[in-house]
Amino acid sequence: MKWLEYDGAFVFGSGIPSGVLRFVGHTVLGIYMSLASGTYKYVKAHAAVVQQPPFNPDTLYLSYLASKWSKIGFWWNFAIWLPTIAAPSLCVTIIGMFDTTITVYFALATVRQGTYIPHSAGPCKNADTWQVPTANGNGSYFHILETLNTYPDKPEMHVPSDKICKDFVSQWRFGIGSLFIL
């Protein structure tokens, strides 16, 4: 097979730049994985409530998607970074196809979450009243998550709405960052 004889496809060490970027990406992807898992925990136990109108009906799905694919992305990056350094260019290309798939899922979750999450921590100062829907007037998305995640018998577990908001903002920002790293 003539195409397999081409030396350029089997140059070992051509993945060194990719391996270095992967090593740098461990931190970003690790933080993103931690934040995505945390925000998913806020939502998953109360999905029936936080997905009702007027809030975004995809909050559970998008939180799950971000949590699941951030774990896959982190462990994939961790497992493949050393082999990438020694891999020939053909293998680096194949690895890049898997990276592209993971990046697409990161992008789907991150872009769609950006429709209902503030893009900076500034609005989190008023997380209780941020974008309160006039239809129900019961409170913002973050206030409702605070109420649902309050346990009277365990006051140390209480998480204020501004902290929940900042967790979502941080997760969204690291999602954007991970799109550039992976």
Contacts in CASP RR format, 6 or more apart in sequence:
PFRMAT RR
TARGET T0000
AUTHOR 0000-0000-0000
METHOD contacts of the structure
MODEL  1
MKWLEYDGAFVFGSGIPSGVLRFVGHTVLGIYMSLASGTYKYVKAHAAVV
QQPPFNPDTLYLSYLASKWSKIGFWWNFAIWLPTIAAPSLCVTIIGMFDT
TITVYFALATVRQGTYIPHSAGPCKNADTWQVPTANGNGSYFHILETLNT
YPDKPEMHVPSDKICKDFVSQWRFGIGSLFIL
3 9 0 8 1.000
8 88 0 8 1.000
8 89 0 8 1.000
9 88 0 8 1.000
9 89 0 8 1.000
9 90 0 8 1.000
10 88 0 8 1.000
10 89 0 8 1.000
10 90 0 8 1.000
11 88 0 8 1.000
11 89 0 8 1.000
12 86 0 8 1.000
12 87 0 8 1.000
12 88 0 8 1.000
13 85 0 8 1.000
13 86 0 8 1.000
13 87 0 8 1.000
13 88 0 8 1.000
14 87 0 8 1.000
14 88 0 8 1.000
14 89 0 8 1.000
14 92 0 8 1.000
15 84 0 8 1.000
15 85 0 8 1.000
15 86 0 8 1.000
15 87 0 8 1.000
15 89 0 8 1.000
15 92 0 8 1.000
16 85 0 8 1.000
18 84 0 8 1.000
18 85 0 8 1.000
18 92 0 8 1.000
18 95 0 8 1.000
19 81 0 8 1.000
19 82 0 8 1.000
19 84 0 8 1.000
19 85 0 8 1.000
20 85 0 8 1.000
21 181 0 8 1.000
22 77 0 8 1.000
22 80 0 8 1.000
22 81 0 8 1.000
22 84 0 8 1.000
23 81 0 8 1.000
24 181 0 8 1.000
25 77 0 8 1.000
25 178 0 8 1.000
25 181 0 8 1.000
25 182 0 8 1.000
26 74 0 8 1.000
26 77 0 8 1.000
26 78 0 8 1.000
26 81 0 8 1.000
28 174 0 8 1.000
28 177 0 8 1.000
28 178 0 8 1.000
28 181 0 8 1.000
29 70 0 8 1.000
29 73 0 8 1.000
29 74 0 8 1.000
29 77 0 8 1.000
29 178 0 8 1.000
29 181 0 8 1.000
29 182 0 8 1.000
30 70 0 8 1.000
30 74 0 8 1.000
31 174 0 8 1.000
32 70 0 8 1.000
32 74 0 8 1.000
32 171 0 8 1.000
32 174 0 8 1.000
32 175 0 8 1.000
32 177 0 8 1.000
32 178 0 8 1.000
33 67 0 8 1.000
33 70 0 8 1.000
33 71 0 8 1.000
33 73 0 8 1.000
33 74 0 8 1.000
35 167 0 8 1.000
35 170 0 8 1.000
35 171 0 8 1.000
35 174 0 8 1.000
36 63 0 8 1.000
36 66 0 8 1.000
36 67 0 8 1.000
36 70 0 8 1.000
36 171 0 8 1.000
36 175 0 8 1.000
37 67 0 8 1.000
37 70 0 8 1.000
37 71 0 8 1.000
38 67 0 8 1.000
38 167 0 8 1.000
38 171 0 8 1.000
39 63 0 8 1.000
39 66 0 8 1.000
39 67 0 8 1.000
39 167 0 8 1.000
39 168 0 8 1.000
39 171 0 8 1.000
40 63 0 8 1.000
40 64 0 8 1.000
40 66 0 8 1.000
40 67 0 8 1.000
42 63 0 8 1.000
42 145 0 8 1.000
42 149 0 8 1.000
42 159 0 8 1.000
42 164 0 8 1.000
42 167 0 8 1.000
43 50 0 8 1.000
43 59 0 8 1.000
43 60 0 8 1.000
43 63 0 8 1.000
43 145 0 8 1.000
44 60 0 8 1.000
44 63 0 8 1.000
44 64 0 8 1.000
45 148 0 8 1.000
45 149 0 8 1.000
46 145 0 8 1.000
46 148 0 8 1.000
46 149 0 8 1.000
47 59 0 8 1.000
47 60 0 8 1.000
49 144 0 8 1.000
49 148 0 8 1.000
50 59 0 8 1.000
50 60 0 8 1.000
50 141 0 8 1.000
50 144 0 8 1.000
50 145 0 8 1.000
50 148 0 8 1.000
51 57 0 8 1.000
51 58 0 8 1.000
51 59 0 8 1.000
51 60 0 8 1.000
53 135 0 8 1.000
54 133 0 8 1.000
54 135 0 8 1.000
54 136 0 8 1.000
55 116 0 8 1.000
55 133 0 8 1.000
55 141 0 8 1.000
55 144 0 8 1.000
56 62 0 8 1.000
56 115 0 8 1.000
56 116 0 8 1.000
58 112 0 8 1.000
59 116 0 8 1.000
59 141 0 8 1.000
62 109 0 8 1.000
62 112 0 8 1.000
62 113 0 8 1.000
63 113 0 8 1.000
65 105 0 8 1.000
65 108 0 8 1.000
65 109 0 8 1.000
66 106 0 8 1.000
66 109 0 8 1.000
66 110 0 8 1.000
66 113 0 8 1.000
66 171 0 8 1.000
66 175 0 8 1.000
69 102 0 8 1.000
69 105 0 8 1.000
69 106 0 8 1.000
69 109 0 8 1.000
70 106 0 8 1.000
70 175 0 8 1.000
70 178 0 8 1.000
72 102 0 8 1.000
72 105 0 8 1.000
73 102 0 8 1.000
73 106 0 8 1.000
73 182 0 8 1.000
76 98 0 8 1.000
76 99 0 8 1.000
76 102 0 8 1.000
77 182 0 8 1.000
80 95 0 8 1.000
84 92 0 8 1.000
84 95 0 8 1.000
87 95 0 8 1.000
99 182 0 8 1.000
102 182 0 8 1.000
103 179 0 8 1.000
103 182 0 8 1.000
106 175 0 8 1.000
106 178 0 8 1.000
106 179 0 8 1.000
106 182 0 8 1.000
107 179 0 8 1.000
109 175 0 8 1.000
110 172 0 8 1.000
110 175 0 8 1.000
110 176 0 8 1.000
110 178 0 8 1.000
110 179 0 8 1.000
113 168 0 8 1.000
113 171 0 8 1.000
113 172 0 8 1.000
114 172 0 8 1.000
116 141 0 8 1.000
117 168 0 8 1.000
117 169 0 8 1.000
117 172 0 8 1.000
118 124 0 8 1.000
118 130 0 8 1.000
118 165 0 8 1.000
118 168 0 8 1.000
118 169 0 8 1.000
119 169 0 8 1.000
119 172 0 8 1.000
119 173 0 8 1.000
120 169 0 8 1.000
121 165 0 8 1.000
121 166 0 8 1.000
121 169 0 8 1.000
123 130 0 8 1.000
123 165 0 8 1.000
124 130 0 8 1.000
124 142 0 8 1.000
124 162 0 8 1.000
124 165 0 8 1.000
124 166 0 8 1.000
124 169 0 8 1.000
125 162 0 8 1.000
127 140 0 8 1.000
127 142 0 8 1.000
127 143 0 8 1.000
127 146 0 8 1.000
127 160 0 8 1.000
127 161 0 8 1.000
127 162 0 8 1.000
127 164 0 8 1.000
127 165 0 8 1.000
128 139 0 8 1.000
128 140 0 8 1.000
128 142 0 8 1.000
128 143 0 8 1.000
128 146 0 8 1.000
128 161 0 8 1.000
128 162 0 8 1.000
129 139 0 8 1.000
129 140 0 8 1.000
129 143 0 8 1.000
130 140 0 8 1.000
130 141 0 8 1.000
130 142 0 8 1.000
130 165 0 8 1.000
131 140 0 8 1.000
131 141 0 8 1.000
132 138 0 8 1.000
132 139 0 8 1.000
132 140 0 8 1.000
132 143 0 8 1.000
133 139 0 8 1.000
138 144 0 8 1.000
140 161 0 8 1.000
142 161 0 8 1.000
142 162 0 8 1.000
142 164 0 8 1.000
142 165 0 8 1.000
142 168 0 8 1.000
143 161 0 8 1.000
145 161 0 8 1.000
145 164 0 8 1.000
146 159 0 8 1.000
146 160 0 8 1.000
146 161 0 8 1.000
146 164 0 8 1.000
149 157 0 8 1.000
149 158 0 8 1.000
149 159 0 8 1.000
149 164 0 8 1.000
150 157 0 8 1.000
150 158 0 8 1.000
151 157 0 8 1.000
151 158 0 8 1.000
END
